[in-house]
Amino acid sequence: MSVARACKIIELDRSMYYYRSVKDDSEVENKLLEYASSKMLQNRGFPEYFKRIRREGLVWNHKRVERVYKKLKMNKRRNRKRRIPNPEKQPLVQPIFPNITWSMDFMEDRLENGRKVRILNIIDDFNREALLMQAEFSYPSRRVIDLVKQTIEWRGKPENIRTDNGTEYIAHIFEKFCEDNGINHIKIQKGKPTQNSYIERFNGSFRKDILDAFIFQTKDEIQGSANEWMEDYNNHHPHESLGDKPPIEFSKAVKRGAPLLTA
């Protein structure tokens, strides 16, 4: 179809069809981007930018500058990366009694349909006993706190909890929970998983025995396998650093007055 016929059908003047804007806002864009990239001005907005443009003797119209400002989406709030301070390194020592230090960490796996599942693991550093293994599709901080509370109800409250710097742990609600309950929250340094070696070793065993060995259809299948594995690990798995004793047996031996082995 010709342009003339198409314009006639939609009742559009052909001069409007052929019209091309001759506006060149490149200078305005460059000036605004220059201000936005400056360390001193990156947090300022349009009013100050326009005043600086005037002070430099540029005579661009206020509406034009504002139009370009919005075109560059500079009026939108910019997301800034939250910088997490790196915690101080703390030595990893084996506690001499239960409930002195718990270690917590997440593992991830995928069902056959590709959906991600996260497993929260909690162990007691004293005898490496698995206190909790819970599979969920998502883990908001409130859910983490609820599971810690459930564990405390039957196990007792720990003096310390060691974690990495995951968002679930550094959230204000989790920090407040630890503070309100008199629990010292130990955070390992960023990029240093060896500072949480006890649970990293635990995670490695579970991944090798279960997650890497089987394909799961549902979250409940993972949870069932985790429960069976945790029962065997706590009662029958000979732990080298515990004198080849399982966690439960080691704990009973210490109560009877046997010497405490160090990791």
N, C-alpha and C positions, 0 to 999 in steps of 0.2 A: 504494500500500500504506500502511496506517495505521502510525503510530509504534508502537502497541501490538503489532501483528502482527509488525512487523519486529524489535522487541526480543525477542519471544517466540522467533522463528526462530533468532536468533543468541545466545539465552540471555543477554541483557543486561538488567539491571534498569533500568526506565524512569527511576528517579531519577538514575542515572548519565548517561543520555542528556540529561536536562534540566539537569544540573549545570553551572553556570558559575562559574569561579574568581572569587573576590572579592579576590584579592591585588592590591595596587597597589604596584608597585615603582618608581614614577616618581621618588620622592625619592631612593632609593638610586641609580638610574641617573644622575640629575642630579648627585649628589655625586661619583660615580666619573668621570663625563665632565668634571666641573670639575677634578678632579685631573689627568686625562689631558691636558687642554688647557693646563695650567700649564707654563711653560717650565722651572720648577724640578723638576717632578714627572713630566714626560712619559716619562722613562726609568726610572721606578720601577715596582714591581710590586705585587701584591695585599698582601703582608705590610705594607708601609709604608702603603698606602691604608687598610687596616683599623685600624692603630694610630692613624692620624690621625682616623679616624671616632670611635674611642673617646675620644681626647683632646678632641674637640669635644663630648663628652657624649651622643653618639647611641648608642642601645642596640640597634641592629639586630643580629640574630643572626649569628654568624660564618658559618654555612652559607648563610644568606640572601644575605649580601653576596658570598660566593664564587660562589653560583649566578648572581647578576646579573652579576658580573664576567665569568664565562664566557659568559653569554648575549650580552653585548656584544662577545664575541670579543676581549676585552682581554688574554687569555692567549696569543693568537697573536702571533708575531713580526711586527713592522711593517716593511715594506720602506722603506728611506730612500733618497732620491735621492742618488747620488754626485755631489758637486760637483767639477768639474774646474777647476783653476786656469787662468786665462786666460794663455797664454804672452805673453812680451814681443814686440812688433813687431820684425821683422827686415827690413832692406831686400832687395828683390828685384833682384839684379844678374845680368848675364850672365857666367858663368864664362869665363875665357880659355883653358881647357883642358878636354878631356873628363874625365868621372868626378870632377869637383869637386862637382857637385850634381845629384842625380836628383830628379825630382818624381814623386809617386805619387798616384793618385786612383781612385775607383770610379765607374762609370756603371751605370745600371739600365735594363732594358728588359723587355718581357713577350712571351712567345710567343703564338701565336694562341689557345692554350687558356687563357691567363691566367697561366701560371706565370712567376714572376719570374726573371730572369737578371741576374747582376752581372758586369761586365767590369772587371778590374784593368788599369790602364794605367800604364806606367812610361816616362818620357822623360828624356833627358839635357838639362839646361838649356843646355849649351854650344851645341849645334846643333839643339835641339828634336827630335833623332832618337828615334823610337819604339823602345824596347828590348823592350817586352813588351806584348801585348794578349791577355789570357786570360779567357775566358768560363767561369763556373761558376754552379751553382745556389746555393751558399753559400760563405762565405769565413771559416772560423775563422782565428785568428791564425797557427796552425801552417802552414796552407796558404799564407798570404801570405809567411811566412818561407821556405818551400821554393821559391817562385817567385823571390824575391829572390836566394836562393843560386844557383839555376840561371842567373839573369842574370849574376851576378858571375862564374860559372865561365867564360863566354865573353867578357864585356865588361871584367872587372876590377872592383875594389872602389871604390865612390865614397867621397869624404870626408864628404859630407853627403847626407841624404835628407830631402826636404821633404814633409810630409803635412798633412792637416787633423787634427781631433781625433776621428776615427771610432774606434769601440770596437776595431777590429782593430789600430789603431796605438798606442793608449794602453794596451793590455794589457801586463801585466808581461813576458810572454814575448817580445814584440817589442822592448820597451825593453832587455831583457837581451841580446837578439841584437845590437842596435846597439852596446851597451856592450862586449860581448865581442869584437866585430870592429872596434872603434875607429871606428865611424861616428857622426857627430854627427847626432842626430835633431832636425830643425827642425820645430816645430809652428806652424802659422799661428794667428792669434787667432780665437776663436770668432765665427762670423758674418761673416768677412772673406775670402771666396773670392778676392778680387782679389790677396791676398798670395801666391796660388799661380797667378798669371795664365798662366804658360807652359802648364801642363797644362790649365787651364780653357779656353784658346783651342784646344788640341788636342782636348779633349773636344767642344767645340762643332762643330768641323769634322767629326768622326766621326759625331756625332749627325745633323747635317744631311745628310751624304752617304749614310749607311747606315741608322742606326736609325730615323730618321723617314721614310726613303724606301721601306723594304721591310717586309713582314710575314714573320716567320720561324716555321717549324713546330717546329724543334728547336734545341737549344743548339749542335750541330755546325754548323748553317747559319750561325749568328752568328759562330762561330769561323772558319769558312772565309772569310766576307766580311771579317772583321777582318784576317785574314792577307793577303788580296789588297790591301785598302786600305792596310795598313801598308807593304807592299812598294812600292806606288805613291807613298805619302806620303814615304818616306825617299829614294827615288831620283828622283822626277820632280816633286814638288809644289814650285813656286817660292815660297819663303818671303820675304815682303816685308822682314822685319827681318834677313834674311840676305843682302840684296842680290839678291833674287829667285832665289836658288840653293836647290836641295833640300838637306836636311840632310847627306846623304853627300857631295855635291859641295862644300858649304861646308867640311866637315871636311878634305877633301883639299886645298882651296885654302889653308887656314890652314897645313897642313903644308908646303906649298910656299913659305910665307913671305908670302902675301897679307895685307894689313892686316885686322885684326879689326874687324868692324862691331859696333856696340852696338845693343841693342833700343830 
